Amino acid sequence: MKDIVIDSEMKKLWEHSVLGCICCKVKVEESTKELLQEIDDFSKELQDTIQKVPDIPKREQIAVTRRAYRAFGKDPSRYRSSAEAMCRRIVQGKGLYHINNVVDCGNLFSIKTGYSLGIYDAEKIGEKVIWHVASEGTCYKGIGKDEINIEFLPVLEDEKSPFGNPTSDSVRTRVTEETAEILAVVFGFSETTGGMKTEVTELFEMFQKYCHTGDGDLWVVR
């Protein structure tokens, strides 16, 4: 289990910042037809429920993430959370990219709940992690992207460097076929989150169902 804390200055800007964390073993492989069907089924349900892109930010967890971004000094219309970005693709009829069973589980959880999350190779992360607002000029190489501007975003950072935030994660800690243990982090900003225990348990059960996960550590950081 990693030692994860939330920066006190960040809590002053948004007091309801909370993290739901999971550390567990996985077997990374191609997603099963059952998992992909579950993603397709919910995507159709989302398209039926939300027919216009401007309605996506009205989802509770997406809306509160946007408000938190503004409090941190980041424009949520230019730097959308990953949950919002995926929901936009679905409503626009573009669908989601299928990566592997671990990442696809995270994406399914995200579009169902509106929470953004990061899933990282635990072996590539130091033992101490802080969640804080990145300082001006901070960048890192994103997954499938060049250097991305992460200043004023709420970022996870270990002893080496920042590696994750609700918008885009770093290539340094990404999940690959060689990954054996993951750290999954659900980013919460809502006072109605209810401690995040229900959400973390739901995600963990997805890993157990689709990623050959046995036991794991589940905890909440407030």
C-alpha positions in Angstrom: 0.0 0.0 0.0 1.4 3.4 -1.0 1.6 6.3 1.4 -0.7 8.9 -0.3 -1.6 12.3 1.1 -3.5 15.3 -0.1 -1.7 18.7 0.0 -3.2 21.1 2.6 -3.0 24.0 0.2 -5.1 22.1 -2.3 -7.7 21.3 0.4 -8.0 25.1 1.0 -8.8 25.6 -2.6 -11.3 22.7 -2.7 -12.1 21.2 0.7 -14.0 18.2 -0.7 -11.0 16.7 -2.5 -10.9 13.0 -1.8 -9.1 9.9 -3.4 -10.4 6.4 -3.6 -7.4 4.0 -3.9 -6.9 0.4 -4.8 -3.6 -1.6 -4.9 -4.0 -5.1 -6.3 -2.5 -7.8 -8.6 -3.8 -8.1 -12.1 -3.2 -10.0 -15.3 -3.1 -7.6 -18.2 -4.6 -9.1 -21.4 -7.1 -8.4 -24.2 -10.5 -7.5 -22.9 -13.1 -10.3 -23.0 -16.2 -10.1 -25.2 -18.2 -9.9 -22.0 -16.4 -6.7 -20.9 -16.6 -5.1 -24.3 -20.3 -5.9 -24.5 -20.8 -4.3 -21.1 -19.0 -1.2 -22.4 -21.1 -1.1 -25.6 -24.4 -1.6 -23.6 -23.7 1.2 -21.3 -22.6 3.4 -24.2 -25.9 2.9 -25.8 -27.7 3.7 -22.6 -25.7 6.9 -22.2 -26.5 7.9 -25.8 -30.2 7.4 -25.0 -30.0 9.4 -21.8 -27.8 12.2 -22.9 -28.5 13.2 -26.5 -26.6 16.5 -26.7 -23.0 17.1 -25.9 -23.7 20.3 -23.9 -25.7 18.2 -21.4 -22.7 16.1 -20.4 -21.3 18.6 -17.9 -24.6 18.4 -16.0 -23.7 14.9 -14.7 -22.9 15.4 -11.0 -19.4 14.2 -10.8 -18.3 15.8 -14.1 -19.9 19.1 -13.0 -18.2 19.2 -9.6 -14.8 18.3 -11.2 -15.2 21.3 -13.5 -15.9 23.6 -10.6 -12.9 22.2 -8.8 -10.7 22.9 -11.9 -11.8 26.5 -11.9 -10.9 26.8 -8.2 -7.5 25.5 -9.0 -7.1 28.0 -11.9 -7.6 25.6 -14.8 -10.2 26.1 -17.6 -12.3 22.9 -17.7 -13.5 23.7 -21.2 -9.9 23.4 -22.5 -8.7 20.7 -20.2 -11.6 18.3 -19.7 -11.5 15.5 -17.2 -11.1 12.1 -18.8 -14.6 11.1 -17.8 -16.1 14.1 -19.6 -13.9 13.5 -22.6 -15.0 9.8 -22.9 -18.7 10.7 -22.5 -18.3 13.3 -25.2 -16.9 10.6 -27.6 -19.8 8.3 -26.8 -22.5 10.9 -27.3 -20.8 12.0 -30.6 -21.0 8.4 -31.8 -17.2 7.9 -31.8 -17.1 5.2 -29.1 -14.2 4.4 -26.9 -10.8 2.9 -27.8 -10.2 -0.6 -26.4 -6.8 -0.9 -24.8 -6.7 -3.9 -22.4 -8.8 -5.4 -19.7 -7.4 -3.2 -16.9 -7.7 0.1 -18.7 -11.1 -0.9 -20.2 -12.5 -1.7 -16.7 -11.4 1.8 -15.6 -13.1 3.4 -18.6 -16.3 1.5 -18.0 -16.3 2.6 -14.3 -15.6 6.2 -15.4 -18.4 6.5 -18.0 -20.9 4.8 -15.6 -20.1 7.0 -12.6 -18.7 10.3 -14.0 -15.6 9.9 -11.9 -12.2 10.3 -13.5 -9.5 7.9 -12.4 -6.0 6.9 -13.1 -4.6 3.3 -13.2 -0.9 3.0 -12.8 1.8 0.3 -12.7 2.5 0.2 -9.0 6.1 -0.9 -9.5 6.8 2.3 -11.4 5.6 4.5 -8.5 7.6 5.5 -5.4 6.3 4.7 -1.9 5.3 8.3 -1.1 2.7 10.1 -3.2 1.2 13.6 -2.8 -1.9 15.0 -4.6 -1.5 18.7 -5.1 -2.1 21.5 -7.6 0.8 21.6 -10.1 2.8 24.8 -10.2 3.0 27.1 -13.2 4.9 25.7 -16.2 4.7 22.0 -15.1 4.6 19.5 -18.0 5.0 15.8 -18.6 4.9 13.4 -21.5 1.3 12.0 -21.7 0.2 8.6 -22.9 0.0 8.8 -26.7 0.8 12.5 -26.6 3.8 14.8 -26.5 4.6 17.1 -23.6 1.3 18.2 -22.0 0.7 21.3 -19.9 -0.4 20.2 -16.4 0.0 23.4 -14.6 -2.8 24.1 -12.1 -4.2 20.6 -12.5 -4.6 18.4 -9.4 -1.7 16.0 -9.9 -0.3 12.9 -8.2 3.4 13.1 -7.7 6.0 10.7 -6.2 9.6 11.2 -5.4 10.5 11.3 -9.1 7.9 13.5 -10.8 4.2 14.1 -11.4 2.5 11.1 -13.0 -1.3 11.4 -13.0 -4.3 13.7 -12.9 -8.0 13.5 -13.8 -7.3 14.8 -17.4 -4.3 12.8 -18.7 -1.7 10.5 -17.2 2.0 10.3 -17.7 3.6 7.7 -19.9 6.1 6.9 -17.1 3.6 4.9 -15.0 1.3 3.6 -17.6 -0.1 0.0 -17.5 1.5 -2.4 -20.0 1.4 -6.1 -20.7 4.2 -6.6 -18.2 2.3 -4.9 -15.4 1.6 -7.3 -12.5 0.3 -4.9 -9.8 -1.6 -1.7 -10.2 -2.5 1.4 -8.2 -5.9 2.7 -9.2 -6.9 6.2 -8.0 -10.5 7.6 -8.2 -10.5 11.4 -8.1 -13.3 12.8 -6.1 -14.4 16.4 -5.6 -18.0 16.1 -4.4 -19.2 16.6 -0.8 -21.9 13.9 -1.5 -19.3 11.3 -2.4 -20.1 9.4 0.9 -16.6 8.5 1.7 -15.8 6.9 -1.7 -16.0 3.4 -0.2 -18.9 2.3 -2.4 -17.2 3.6 -5.6 -13.9 1.9 -4.7 -15.6 -1.4 -4.0 -17.5 -1.2 -7.3 -14.2 -0.7 -9.2 -12.4 -3.4 -7.3 -15.2 -5.9 -8.2 -14.7 -5.1 -11.8 -11.0 -6.0 -11.5 -11.9 -9.2 -9.8 -14.4 -10.1 -12.5 -12.3 -9.2 -15.6 -8.6 -8.9 -14.5 -7.9 -12.1 -12.5 -7.6 -10.0 -9.3 -7.8 -11.8 -5.9 -7.3 -9.8 -2.7 -6.2 -6.2 -2.7 -5.9 -3.1 -0.5 -8.7 -0.6 -0.7 -8.6 2.8 1.1 -9.8 6.4 1.0 -7.6 9.5 1.4 -9.3 12.6 2.7 
